[in-house]
């Protein structure tokens, strides 16, 4: 008797993507990045398959208020190389936070995802903002602090803000040329 493997349809995956919101103020960088990576991969879903993009959208606010444990704030460096001789660049955590705090979370999450064809598509669904304001406030799923359980938004609030959030999200994605 042959066994059949069930795979989710791509259209059903696109239509069932949810929005998760995280407030990064006071959260530890690595713990928050781990939760975000799981949501982007879709490992929290029953339909998770390694070679399909089953993840959700994630919005992170207050990226400038993230914290590190121990002495990492003084000791952590971000390294990159241009590929040319003497092309090494080394930036400290403090300098990066002063310059662009969203990049700290972006790099932490990006380096937790596998290096494959799906990584760029997954990273496009991650929206990071250094302040509390963002255009995705009325999305359907609401999450509290990173350590708390996700909770559903009240139904009236979801219905009122969902359409507006979709319109704002589409405008934002078109502006960033992701659609």
OpenMM code with the backbone's topology and positions (N, CA, C; nanometers):
from openmm import Vec3, app, unit

residues = "UNK UNK UNK UNK UNK UNK UNK UNK UNK UNK UNK UNK UNK UNK UNK UNK UNK UNK UNK UNK UNK UNK UNK UNK UNK UNK UNK UNK UNK UNK UNK UNK UNK UNK UNK UNK UNK UNK UNK UNK UNK UNK UNK UNK UNK UNK UNK UNK UNK UNK UNK UNK UNK UNK UNK UNK UNK UNK UNK UNK UNK UNK UNK UNK UNK UNK UNK UNK UNK UNK UNK UNK UNK UNK UNK UNK UNK UNK UNK UNK UNK UNK UNK UNK UNK UNK UNK UNK UNK UNK UNK UNK UNK UNK UNK UNK UNK UNK UNK UNK UNK UNK UNK UNK UNK UNK UNK UNK UNK UNK UNK UNK UNK UNK UNK UNK UNK UNK UNK UNK UNK UNK UNK UNK UNK UNK UNK UNK UNK UNK UNK UNK UNK UNK UNK UNK UNK UNK UNK UNK UNK UNK UNK UNK UNK UNK UNK UNK UNK UNK UNK UNK UNK UNK UNK UNK UNK UNK UNK UNK UNK UNK UNK UNK UNK UNK UNK UNK UNK UNK UNK UNK UNK UNK UNK UNK UNK UNK UNK".split()
positions = [
    Vec3(0.0838, -0.1173, 0.0000),
    Vec3(0.0000, 0.0000, 0.0000),
    Vec3(0.0887, 0.1241, 0.0000),
    Vec3(0.0828, 0.2051, -0.1054),
    Vec3(0.1689, 0.3238, -0.1121),
    Vec3(0.1216, 0.4318, -0.0140),
    Vec3(0.2173, 0.4943, 0.0491),
    Vec3(0.1835, 0.6035, 0.1399),
    Vec3(0.1911, 0.7344, 0.0636),
    Vec3(0.0978, 0.8218, 0.0906),
    Vec3(0.0918, 0.9498, 0.0220),
    Vec3(0.1391, 1.0597, 0.1159),
    Vec3(0.2208, 1.1465, 0.0645),
    Vec3(0.2678, 1.2606, 0.1410),
    Vec3(0.1823, 1.3801, 0.1048),
    Vec3(0.1285, 1.4452, 0.2052),
    Vec3(0.0445, 1.5614, 0.1818),
    Vec3(0.1302, 1.6870, 0.1867),
    Vec3(0.1155, 1.7724, 0.0872),
    Vec3(0.1844, 1.9012, 0.0847),
    Vec3(0.0810, 2.0118, 0.0750),
    Vec3(0.1016, 2.1200, 0.1457),
    Vec3(0.0054, 2.2301, 0.1376),
    Vec3(0.0155, 2.3000, 0.0023),
    Vec3(-0.0965, 2.3509, -0.0455),
    Vec3(-0.0978, 2.4268, -0.1702),
    Vec3(-0.0354, 2.5635, -0.1462),
    Vec3(0.0353, 2.6133, -0.2462),
    Vec3(0.1050, 2.7410, -0.2322),
    Vec3(0.0055, 2.8546, -0.2092),
    Vec3(-0.1083, 2.8510, -0.2788),
    Vec3(-0.2084, 2.9568, -0.2624),
    Vec3(-0.2669, 2.9565, -0.1214),
    Vec3(-0.2850, 2.8405, -0.0644),
    Vec3(-0.3381, 2.8357, 0.0721),
    Vec3(-0.2350, 2.8884, 0.1720),
    Vec3(-0.1072, 2.8656, 0.1454),
    Vec3(-0.0025, 2.9189, 0.2335),
    Vec3(-0.0003, 3.0712, 0.2293),
    Vec3(-0.0132, 3.1270, 0.1081),
    Vec3(-0.0110, 3.2727, 0.0936),
    Vec3(-0.1299, 3.3373, 0.1640),
    Vec3(-0.2455, 3.2720, 0.1574),
    Vec3(-0.3652, 3.3331, 0.2144),
    Vec3(-0.3742, 3.3148, 0.3662),
    Vec3(-0.2998, 3.2218, 0.4236),
    Vec3(-0.3079, 3.1978, 0.5680),
    Vec3(-0.1919, 3.2579, 0.6458),
    Vec3(-0.1110, 3.3407, 0.5835),
    Vec3(-0.0015, 3.4050, 0.6572),
    Vec3(-0.0595, 3.5021, 0.7590),
    Vec3(-0.0059, 3.4990, 0.8798),
    Vec3(-0.0525, 3.5852, 0.9870),
    Vec3(0.0529, 3.6909, 1.0181),
    Vec3(0.0127, 3.7937, 1.0904),
    Vec3(0.1018, 3.9016, 1.1308),
    Vec3(0.1277, 3.8885, 1.2804),
    Vec3(0.2554, 3.8911, 1.3184),
    Vec3(0.2952, 3.8834, 1.4588),
    Vec3(0.3691, 4.0128, 1.4931),
    Vec3(0.3348, 4.0722, 1.6056),
    Vec3(0.3967, 4.1976, 1.6497),
    Vec3(0.4770, 4.1721, 1.7765),
    Vec3(0.6000, 4.2238, 1.7799),
    Vec3(0.6846, 4.2136, 1.8982),
    Vec3(0.7333, 4.3521, 1.9380),
    Vec3(0.7288, 4.3797, 2.0676),
    Vec3(0.7868, 4.5002, 2.1238),
    Vec3(0.9231, 4.4607, 2.1805),
    Vec3(1.0303, 4.5133, 2.1217),
    Vec3(1.1651, 4.4706, 2.1580),
    Vec3(1.2211, 4.5443, 2.2790),
    Vec3(1.1475, 4.6360, 2.3359),
    Vec3(1.2027, 4.7136, 2.4473),
    Vec3(1.2287, 4.6237, 2.5680),
    Vec3(1.3545, 4.6216, 2.6103),
    Vec3(1.3957, 4.5427, 2.7260),
    Vec3(1.4147, 4.3945, 2.6983),
    Vec3(1.3992, 4.3495, 2.5755),
    Vec3(1.4139, 4.2081, 2.5423),
    Vec3(1.5590, 4.1754, 2.5094),
    Vec3(1.5992, 4.0531, 2.5359),
    Vec3(1.7340, 4.0067, 2.5038),
    Vec3(1.7391, 3.9760, 2.3535),
    Vec3(1.8434, 4.0209, 2.2878),
    Vec3(1.8536, 4.0117, 2.1416),
    Vec3(1.8418, 3.8688, 2.0902),
    Vec3(1.9186, 3.7764, 2.1422),
    Vec3(1.9193, 3.6399, 2.0904),
    Vec3(1.7888, 3.5659, 2.1123),
    Vec3(1.7259, 3.5872, 2.2259),
    Vec3(1.5990, 3.5195, 2.2543),
    Vec3(1.4881, 3.5707, 2.1640),
    Vec3(1.4866, 3.7004, 2.1412),
    Vec3(1.3873, 3.7585, 2.0510),
    Vec3(1.4110, 3.7121, 1.9075),
    Vec3(1.5371, 3.7120, 1.8652),
    Vec3(1.5706, 3.6707, 1.7278),
    Vec3(1.5339, 3.5248, 1.7032),
    Vec3(1.5464, 3.4401, 1.8048),
    Vec3(1.5087, 3.2994, 1.7908),
    Vec3(1.3590, 3.2854, 1.7666),
    Vec3(1.2788, 3.3586, 1.8431),
    Vec3(1.1337, 3.3525, 1.8245),
    Vec3(1.0936, 3.4050, 1.6869),
    Vec3(1.1588, 3.5106, 1.6423),
    Vec3(1.1290, 3.5668, 1.5105),
    Vec3(1.1660, 3.4676, 1.4009),
    Vec3(1.2818, 3.4034, 1.4134),
    Vec3(1.3259, 3.3074, 1.3118),
    Vec3(1.2292, 3.1906, 1.3007),
    Vec3(1.1775, 3.1431, 1.4126),
    Vec3(1.0804, 3.0325, 1.4111),
    Vec3(0.9541, 3.0743, 1.3368),
    Vec3(0.9077, 3.1975, 1.3600),
    Vec3(0.7869, 3.2453, 1.2921),
    Vec3(0.8105, 3.2654, 1.1426),
    Vec3(0.9280, 3.3163, 1.1053),
    Vec3(0.9586, 3.3361, 0.9626),
    Vec3(0.9715, 3.2025, 0.8894),
    Vec3(1.0269, 3.1026, 0.9564),
    Vec3(1.0401, 2.9699, 0.8958),
    Vec3(0.9058, 2.8981, 0.8860),
    Vec3(0.8151, 2.9253, 0.9793),
    Vec3(0.6868, 2.8572, 0.9814),
    Vec3(0.6896, 2.7298, 1.0630),
    Vec3(0.7900, 2.7134, 1.1485),
    Vec3(0.8014, 2.5905, 1.2279),
    Vec3(0.6910, 2.5768, 1.3316),
    Vec3(0.6203, 2.6825, 1.3609),
    Vec3(0.5113, 2.6767, 1.4571),
    Vec3(0.3823, 2.6246, 1.3941),
    Vec3(0.3830, 2.6011, 1.2631),
    Vec3(0.2625, 2.5576, 1.1930),
    Vec3(0.2628, 2.4069, 1.1700),
    Vec3(0.1448, 2.3547, 1.1565),
    Vec3(0.1281, 2.2124, 1.1291),
    Vec3(0.1759, 2.1791, 0.9877),
    Vec3(0.1662, 2.2746, 0.8952),
    Vec3(0.2018, 2.2511, 0.7547),
    Vec3(0.3503, 2.2701, 0.7266),
    Vec3(0.4332, 2.2872, 0.8277),
    Vec3(0.5749, 2.3181, 0.8048),
    Vec3(0.6416, 2.2107, 0.7192),
    Vec3(0.7101, 2.2578, 0.6158),
    Vec3(0.7889, 2.1726, 0.5286),
    Vec3(0.9190, 2.2473, 0.5015),
    Vec3(1.0305, 2.1775, 0.5041),
    Vec3(1.1602, 2.2454, 0.4941),
    Vec3(1.1806, 2.3168, 0.3620),
    Vec3(1.1268, 2.2635, 0.2534),
    Vec3(1.1554, 2.3208, 0.1220),
    Vec3(1.0450, 2.4132, 0.0715),
    Vec3(0.9482, 2.4461, 0.1575),
    Vec3(0.8421, 2.5396, 0.1205),
    Vec3(0.8438, 2.6581, 0.2162),
    Vec3(0.8006, 2.7723, 0.1654),
    Vec3(0.7978, 2.8934, 0.2456),
    Vec3(0.6639, 2.9013, 0.3181),
    Vec3(0.6592, 2.8564, 0.4428),
    Vec3(0.5346, 2.8487, 0.5183),
    Vec3(0.5254, 2.9518, 0.6296),
    Vec3(0.6200, 3.0444, 0.6385),
    Vec3(0.6269, 3.1370, 0.7509),
    Vec3(0.5271, 3.2501, 0.7465),
    Vec3(0.5264, 3.3297, 0.8530),
    Vec3(0.4352, 3.4419, 0.8710),
    Vec3(0.5113, 3.5740, 0.8629),
    Vec3(0.4353, 3.6836, 0.8693),
    Vec3(0.4936, 3.8176, 0.8755),
    Vec3(0.5257, 3.8498, 1.0209),
    Vec3(0.6352, 3.9226, 1.0428),
    Vec3(0.6743, 3.9624, 1.1780),
    Vec3(0.7084, 4.1110, 1.1758),
    Vec3(0.6499, 4.1854, 1.2701),
    Vec3(0.6771, 4.3285, 1.2851),
    Vec3(0.7409, 4.3488, 1.4222),
    Vec3(0.8567, 4.4138, 1.4247),
    Vec3(0.9284, 4.4398, 1.5496),
    Vec3(0.9370, 4.5909, 1.5687),
    Vec3(0.8943, 4.6388, 1.6839),
    Vec3(0.9037, 4.7809, 1.7156),
    Vec3(1.0010, 4.8019, 1.8314),
    Vec3(1.0435, 4.9248, 1.8489),
    Vec3(1.1371, 4.9652, 1.9546),
    Vec3(1.2681, 4.8873, 1.9475),
    Vec3(1.3238, 4.8764, 1.8286),
    Vec3(1.4496, 4.8038, 1.8106),
    Vec3(1.5654, 4.8727, 1.8823),
    Vec3(1.5553, 5.0012, 1.9026),
    Vec3(1.6614, 5.0738, 1.9711),
    Vec3(1.6692, 5.0453, 2.1194),
    Vec3(1.5687, 4.9784, 2.1760),
    Vec3(1.5657, 4.9511, 2.3195),
    Vec3(1.5981, 4.8057, 2.3519),
    Vec3(1.6546, 4.7345, 2.2577),
    Vec3(1.6905, 4.5936, 2.2806),
    Vec3(1.8126, 4.5887, 2.3724),
    Vec3(1.8312, 4.4783, 2.4432),
    Vec3(1.9464, 4.4698, 2.5336),
    Vec3(2.0223, 4.3396, 2.5112),
    Vec3(2.1441, 4.3389, 2.5587),
    Vec3(2.2299, 4.2212, 2.5550),
    Vec3(2.2632, 4.1821, 2.6983),
    Vec3(2.2998, 4.0561, 2.7191),
    Vec3(2.3359, 4.0106, 2.8526),
    Vec3(2.4870, 4.0158, 2.8700),
    Vec3(2.5294, 4.0193, 2.9941),
    Vec3(2.6724, 4.0168, 3.0249),
    Vec3(2.7453, 4.1397, 2.9741),
    Vec3(2.8690, 4.1174, 2.9282),
    Vec3(2.9524, 4.2275, 2.8794),
    Vec3(2.9473, 4.2397, 2.7267),
    Vec3(2.8469, 4.1777, 2.6643),
    Vec3(2.8419, 4.1770, 2.5173),
    Vec3(2.8281, 4.3169, 2.4588),
    Vec3(2.7655, 4.4095, 2.5316),
    Vec3(2.7494, 4.5451, 2.4801),
    Vec3(2.8845, 4.6117, 2.4537),
    Vec3(2.9864, 4.5770, 2.5319),
    Vec3(3.1205, 4.6330, 2.5105),
    Vec3(3.2071, 4.5436, 2.4222),
    Vec3(3.1811, 4.4130, 2.4204),
    Vec3(3.2705, 4.3188, 2.3545),
    Vec3(3.2246, 4.2736, 2.2161),
    Vec3(3.0979, 4.2925, 2.1810),
    Vec3(3.0448, 4.2384, 2.0554),
    Vec3(3.0838, 4.3265, 1.9373),
    Vec3(3.1257, 4.2611, 1.8279),
    Vec3(3.1620, 4.3304, 1.7037),
    Vec3(3.0909, 4.2655, 1.5871),
    Vec3(3.0602, 4.3472, 1.4861),
    Vec3(3.0037, 4.2978, 1.3604),
    Vec3(3.1128, 4.3064, 1.2547),
    Vec3(3.1407, 4.1931, 1.1916),
    Vec3(3.2500, 4.1842, 1.0951),
    Vec3(3.1928, 4.1588, 0.9563),
    Vec3(3.2488, 4.2286, 0.8573),
    Vec3(3.2151, 4.2004, 0.7179),
    Vec3(3.3398, 4.2276, 0.6343),
    Vec3(3.3422, 4.1699, 0.5165),
    Vec3(3.4576, 4.1846, 0.4287),
    Vec3(3.4095, 4.2103, 0.2874),
    Vec3(3.4739, 4.3043, 0.2199),
    Vec3(3.4327, 4.3411, 0.0850),
    Vec3(3.4800, 4.2407, -0.0192),
    Vec3(3.5809, 4.1609, 0.0143),
    Vec3(3.6367, 4.0666, -0.0816),
    Vec3(3.7676, 4.1187, -0.1420),
    Vec3(3.7949, 4.2458, -0.1241),
    Vec3(3.9189, 4.3042, -0.1725),
    Vec3(4.0248, 4.3018, -0.0621),
    Vec3(4.1498, 4.3199, -0.0994),
    Vec3(4.2572, 4.3255, -0.0016),
    Vec3(4.2337, 4.4426, 0.0932),
    Vec3(4.2526, 4.4191, 0.2190),
    Vec3(4.2304, 4.5182, 0.3246),
    Vec3(4.0847, 4.5669, 0.3271),
    Vec3(3.9928, 4.4812, 0.2902),
    Vec3(3.8516, 4.5185, 0.2844),
    Vec3(3.7721, 4.4796, 0.4068),
    Vec3(3.8401, 4.4475, 0.5160),
    Vec3(3.7707, 4.4058, 0.6376),
    Vec3(3.7135, 4.5272, 0.7101),
    Vec3(3.5901, 4.5151, 0.7548),
    Vec3(3.5242, 4.6208, 0.8318),
    Vec3(3.4786, 4.5601, 0.9638),
    Vec3(3.5059, 4.6296, 1.0716),
    Vec3(3.4702, 4.5824, 1.2045),
    Vec3(3.3987, 4.6965, 1.2760),
    Vec3(3.2717, 4.6732, 1.3132),
    Vec3(3.1904, 4.7758, 1.3771),
    Vec3(3.1451, 4.7211, 1.5126),
    Vec3(3.1609, 4.8016, 1.6170),
    Vec3(3.1190, 4.7564, 1.7497),
    Vec3(2.9670, 4.7641, 1.7623),
    Vec3(2.9152, 4.6931, 1.8610),
    Vec3(2.7705, 4.6909, 1.8856),
    Vec3(2.7191, 4.8310, 1.9156),
    Vec3(2.7905, 4.9043, 1.9974),
    Vec3(2.7470, 5.0396, 2.0341),
    Vec3(2.7412, 5.1309, 1.9119),
    Vec3(2.8433, 5.1238, 1.8251),
    Vec3(2.8432, 5.2060, 1.7040),
    Vec3(2.7263, 5.1687, 1.6134),
    Vec3(2.6987, 5.0403, 1.6012),
    Vec3(2.5880, 4.9956, 1.5168),
    Vec3(2.4540, 5.0415, 1.5728),
    Vec3(2.4381, 5.0364, 1.7051),
    Vec3(2.3144, 5.0827, 1.7668),
    Vec3(2.2953, 5.2332, 1.7477),
    Vec3(2.4039, 5.3092, 1.7518),
    Vec3(2.3941, 5.4534, 1.7283),
    Vec3(2.3599, 5.4836, 1.5828),
    Vec3(2.4177, 5.4049, 1.4922),
    Vec3(2.3974, 5.4284, 1.3491),
    Vec3(2.2608, 5.3782, 1.3019),
    Vec3(2.2314, 5.2502, 1.3252),
    Vec3(2.1062, 5.1901, 1.2779),
    Vec3(2.0696, 5.0717, 1.3678),
    Vec3(1.9837, 5.0915, 1.4693),
    Vec3(1.9500, 4.9813, 1.5605),
    Vec3(1.8702, 4.8690, 1.4945),
    Vec3(1.8037, 4.8963, 1.3833),
    Vec3(1.7264, 4.7904, 1.3174),
    Vec3(1.8169, 4.6846, 1.2561),
    Vec3(1.9372, 4.7236, 1.2187),
    Vec3(2.0289, 4.6291, 1.1547),
    Vec3(2.0787, 4.5231, 1.2527),
    Vec3(2.0835, 4.5565, 1.3807),
    Vec3(2.1275, 4.4599, 1.4819),
    Vec3(2.0315, 4.3413, 1.4863),
    Vec3(1.9013, 4.3696, 1.4907),
    Vec3(1.8022, 4.2619, 1.4917),
    Vec3(1.8005, 4.1910, 1.3571),
    Vec3(1.8100, 4.2682, 1.2485),
    Vec3(1.8092, 4.2097, 1.1142),
    Vec3(1.9209, 4.1069, 1.0981),
    Vec3(2.0426, 4.1428, 1.1403),
    Vec3(2.1561, 4.0512, 1.1262),
    Vec3(2.1420, 3.9295, 1.2175),
    Vec3(2.0888, 3.9495, 1.3379),
    Vec3(2.0716, 3.8363, 1.4296),
    Vec3(1.9743, 3.7342, 1.3717),
    Vec3(1.8636, 3.7816, 1.3143),
    Vec3(1.7645, 3.6908, 1.2571),
    Vec3(1.8177, 3.6282, 1.1286),
    Vec3(1.8802, 3.7077, 1.0449),
    Vec3(1.9314, 3.6588, 0.9162),
    Vec3(2.0326, 3.5464, 0.9347),
    Vec3(2.1171, 3.5599, 1.0349),
    Vec3(2.2192, 3.4584, 1.0591),
    Vec3(2.1634, 3.3333, 1.1254),
    Vec3(2.0382, 3.3376, 1.1717),
    Vec3(1.9737, 3.2186, 1.2272),
    Vec3(1.9021, 3.1372, 1.1200),
    Vec3(1.8779, 3.1984, 1.0049),
    Vec3(1.8109, 3.1278, 0.8958),
    Vec3(1.9139, 3.0580, 0.8092),
    Vec3(1.8741, 2.9473, 0.7485),
    Vec3(1.9641, 2.8735, 0.6609),
    Vec3(1.9975, 2.9517, 0.5357),
    Vec3(2.1187, 2.9315, 0.4840),
    Vec3(2.1610, 2.9995, 0.3621),
    Vec3(2.1094, 2.9185, 0.2435),
    Vec3(1.9941, 2.9611, 0.1896),
    Vec3(1.9347, 2.8935, 0.0753),
    Vec3(1.8485, 2.9920, -0.0026),
    Vec3(1.7766, 2.9445, -0.1011),
    Vec3(1.6987, 3.0324, -0.1873),
    Vec3(1.5792, 3.0955, -0.1162),
    Vec3(1.5359, 3.0386, -0.0076),
    Vec3(1.4190, 3.0891, 0.0625),
    Vec3(1.4520, 3.1991, 0.1633),
    Vec3(1.5783, 3.2160, 0.1982),
    Vec3(1.6130, 3.3114, 0.3036),
    Vec3(1.5750, 3.4542, 0.2673),
    Vec3(1.6020, 3.4974, 0.1464),
    Vec3(1.5694, 3.6352, 0.1069),
    Vec3(1.4188, 3.6585, 0.1105),
    Vec3(1.3415, 3.5615, 0.0662),
    Vec3(1.1954, 3.5737, 0.0676),
    Vec3(1.1436, 3.5790, 0.2109),
    Vec3(1.2024, 3.5015, 0.2985),
    Vec3(1.1605, 3.5032, 0.4390),
    Vec3(1.1967, 3.6352, 0.5057),
    Vec3(1.3140, 3.6864, 0.4750),
    Vec3(1.3579, 3.8116, 0.5366),
    Vec3(1.2747, 3.9310, 0.4899),
    Vec3(1.2155, 3.9223, 0.3709),
    Vec3(1.1288, 4.0301, 0.3230),
    Vec3(1.0036, 4.0440, 0.4089),
    Vec3(0.9654, 3.9371, 0.4774),
    Vec3(0.8470, 3.9428, 0.5618),
    Vec3(0.8773, 3.9943, 0.7020),
    Vec3(1.0017, 4.0279, 0.7303),
    Vec3(1.0405, 4.0839, 0.8592),
    Vec3(1.0453, 4.2358, 0.8479),
    Vec3(0.9667, 4.3045, 0.9293),
    Vec3(0.9619, 4.4513, 0.9302),
    Vec3(1.0113, 4.4984, 1.0662),
    Vec3(1.1175, 4.5787, 1.0664),
    Vec3(1.1779, 4.6235, 1.1918),
    Vec3(1.1737, 4.7756, 1.1959),
    Vec3(1.1307, 4.8309, 1.3093),
    Vec3(1.1221, 4.9752, 1.3276),
    Vec3(1.1920, 5.0122, 1.4572),
    Vec3(1.2697, 5.1218, 1.4548),
    Vec3(1.3449, 5.1614, 1.5735),
    Vec3(1.2547, 5.2261, 1.6782),
    Vec3(1.1420, 5.2823, 1.6369),
    Vec3(1.0481, 5.3433, 1.7310),
    Vec3(0.9226, 5.2607, 1.7457),
    Vec3(0.8235, 5.3190, 1.8162),
    Vec3(0.6981, 5.2479, 1.8400),
    Vec3(0.6019, 5.2605, 1.7227),
    Vec3(0.6178, 5.3618, 1.6398),
    Vec3(0.5269, 5.3850, 1.5273),
    Vec3(0.5629, 5.2956, 1.4097),
    Vec3(0.4588, 5.2372, 1.3472),
    Vec3(0.4789, 5.1585, 1.2258),
    Vec3(0.3484, 5.1535, 1.1484),
    Vec3(0.3553, 5.1296, 1.0172),
    Vec3(0.2332, 5.1282, 0.9361),
    Vec3(0.1522, 4.9999, 0.9472),
    Vec3(0.1936, 4.9036, 1.0265),
    Vec3(0.1267, 4.7742, 1.0348),
    Vec3(0.0543, 4.7560, 1.1684),
    Vec3(0.0061, 4.8628, 1.2281),
    Vec3(-0.0533, 4.8548, 1.3618),
    Vec3(-0.1850, 4.7779, 1.3658),
    Vec3(-0.2641, 4.7792, 1.2593),
    Vec3(-0.3954, 4.7163, 1.2638),
    Vec3(-0.3991, 4.5750, 1.2101),
    Vec3(-0.2874, 4.5072, 1.2054),
    Vec3(-0.2849, 4.3706, 1.1525),
    Vec3(-0.3600, 4.2760, 1.2457),
    Vec3(-0.3886, 4.1564, 1.1978),
    Vec3(-0.4821, 4.0683, 1.2663),
    Vec3(-0.4284, 4.0016, 1.3912),
    Vec3(-0.3004, 3.9790, 1.4031),
    Vec3(-0.2468, 3.9072, 1.5189),
    Vec3(-0.1696, 4.0050, 1.6062),
    Vec3(-0.1893, 3.9972, 1.7347),
    Vec3(-0.1219, 4.0867, 1.8282),
    Vec3(-0.0423, 4.0020, 1.9250),
    Vec3(0.0819, 4.0392, 1.9485),
    Vec3(0.1649, 3.9701, 2.0474),
    Vec3(0.2179, 4.0728, 2.1450),
    Vec3(0.2365, 4.0320, 2.2662),
    Vec3(0.2881, 4.1219, 2.3683),
    Vec3(0.4398, 4.1194, 2.3678),
    Vec3(0.4969, 4.1179, 2.4857),
    Vec3(0.6420, 4.1043, 2.4973),
    Vec3(0.6827, 3.9685, 2.4421),
    Vec3(0.8085, 3.9545, 2.4066),
    Vec3(0.8539, 3.8323, 2.3408),
    Vec3(0.8377, 3.7091, 2.4278),
    Vec3(0.8410, 3.7229, 2.5579),
    Vec3(0.8313, 3.6071, 2.6446),
    Vec3(0.6886, 3.5638, 2.6763),
    Vec3(0.5904, 3.6468, 2.6400),
    Vec3(0.4527, 3.6152, 2.6728),
    Vec3(0.3887, 3.5333, 2.5620),
    Vec3(0.2772, 3.4676, 2.5959),
    Vec3(0.2009, 3.3934, 2.4965),
    Vec3(0.1327, 3.4918, 2.4021),
    Vec3(0.1210, 3.4534, 2.2756),
    Vec3(0.0458, 3.5342, 2.1809),
    Vec3(-0.1011, 3.5309, 2.2185),
    Vec3(-0.1688, 3.6409, 2.1930),
    Vec3(-0.3114, 3.6442, 2.2206),
    Vec3(-0.3821, 3.7027, 2.0985),
    Vec3(-0.5025, 3.6595, 2.0780),
    Vec3(-0.5814, 3.7085, 1.9653),
    Vec3(-0.6348, 3.8472, 1.9990),
    Vec3(-0.6392, 3.9344, 1.8995),
    Vec3(-0.6991, 4.0655, 1.9185),
    Vec3(-0.8511, 4.0487, 1.9224),
    Vec3(-0.9237, 4.1368, 1.9909),
    Vec3(-1.0689, 4.1278, 1.9896),
    Vec3(-1.1216, 4.1348, 1.8468),
    Vec3(-1.2290, 4.0636, 1.8198),
    Vec3(-1.2784, 4.0487, 1.6831),
    Vec3(-1.3154, 4.1817, 1.6207),
    Vec3(-1.3801, 4.2716, 1.6956),
    Vec3(-1.4187, 4.4014, 1.6399),
    Vec3(-1.2950, 4.4810, 1.6010),
    Vec3(-1.1913, 4.4735, 1.6843),
    Vec3(-1.0665, 4.5439, 1.6562),
    Vec3(-0.9987, 4.4880, 1.5318),
    Vec3(-1.0051, 4.3584, 1.5157),
    Vec3(-0.9456, 4.2937, 1.3988),
    Vec3(-1.0171, 4.3360, 1.2730),
    Vec3(-1.1516, 4.3298, 1.2735),
    Vec3(-1.2282, 4.3642, 1.1551),
    Vec3(-1.2103, 4.5100, 1.1166),
    Vec3(-1.2005, 4.5978, 1.2164),
    Vec3(-1.1876, 4.7403, 1.1879),
    Vec3(-1.0506, 4.7732, 1.1315),
    Vec3(-0.9472, 4.7130, 1.1857),
    Vec3(-0.8123, 4.7509, 1.1464),
    Vec3(-0.7500, 4.6648, 1.0395),
    Vec3(-0.8064, 4.5492, 1.0105),
    Vec3(-0.7428, 4.4565, 0.9174),
    Vec3(-0.7374, 4.5119, 0.7756),
    Vec3(-0.8475, 4.5667, 0.7289),
    Vec3(-0.8505, 4.6201, 0.5927),
    Vec3(-0.7549, 4.7386, 0.5788),
    Vec3(-0.7565, 4.8268, 0.6776),
    Vec3(-0.6677, 4.9424, 0.6731),
    Vec3(-0.5216, 4.8977, 0.6785),
    Vec3(-0.4917, 4.7992, 0.7601),
    Vec3(-0.3540, 4.7496, 0.7701),
    Vec3(-0.3092, 4.6855, 0.6393),
    Vec3(-0.3984, 4.6126, 0.5729),
    Vec3(-0.3632, 4.5515, 0.4452),
    Vec3(-0.3315, 4.6580, 0.3413),
    Vec3(-0.4130, 4.7654, 0.3376),
    Vec3(-0.3886, 4.8729, 0.2420),
    Vec3(-0.2560, 4.9427, 0.2698),
    Vec3(-0.2306, 4.9727, 0.3960),
    Vec3(-0.1049, 5.0387, 0.4327),
    Vec3(0.0133, 4.9476, 0.4031),
    Vec3(-0.0011, 4.8179, 0.4321),
    Vec3(0.1070, 4.7232, 0.4067),
    Vec3(0.1365, 4.7122, 0.2586),
    Vec3(0.0331, 4.7105, 0.1746),
    Vec3(0.0545, 4.7031, 0.0303),
    Vec3(0.1266, 4.8272, -0.0205),
    Vec3(0.0873, 4.9447, 0.0278),
    Vec3(0.1537, 5.0690, -0.0126),
    Vec3(0.2994, 5.0669, 0.0297),
    Vec3(0.3250, 5.0214, 0.1533),
    Vec3(0.4621, 5.0172, 0.2041),
    Vec3(0.5469, 4.9201, 0.1239),
    Vec3(0.4915, 4.8026, 0.0917),
    Vec3(0.5662, 4.7034, 0.0147),
    Vec3(0.5923, 4.7509, -0.1269),
    Vec3(0.4958, 4.8212, -0.1881),
    Vec3(0.5177, 4.8765, -0.3223),
    Vec3(0.6255, 4.9823, -0.3202),
    Vec3(0.6250, 5.0633, -0.2135),
    Vec3(0.7264, 5.1679, -0.2008),
    Vec3(0.8659, 5.1071, -0.1903),
    Vec3(0.8769, 4.9965, -0.1162),
    Vec3(1.0040, 4.9273, -0.1011),
    Vec3(1.0331, 4.8345, -0.2188),
    Vec3(0.9406, 4.8307, -0.3161),
    Vec3(0.9559, 4.7494, -0.4383),
    Vec3(0.9683, 4.6012, -0.4083),
    Vec3(0.8881, 4.5542, -0.3115),
    Vec3(0.8893, 4.4119, -0.2771),
    Vec3(0.7739, 4.3379, -0.3434),
    Vec3(0.6799, 4.4117, -0.4023),
    Vec3(0.5689, 4.3455, -0.4722),
    Vec3(0.5929, 4.3568, -0.6211),
] * unit.nanometer
topology = app.Topology()
chain = topology.addChain("A")
for resn in residues:
    res = topology.addResidue(resn, chain)
    for name in ("N", "CA", "C"):
        topology.addAtom(name, app.Element.getBySymbol(name[0]), res)
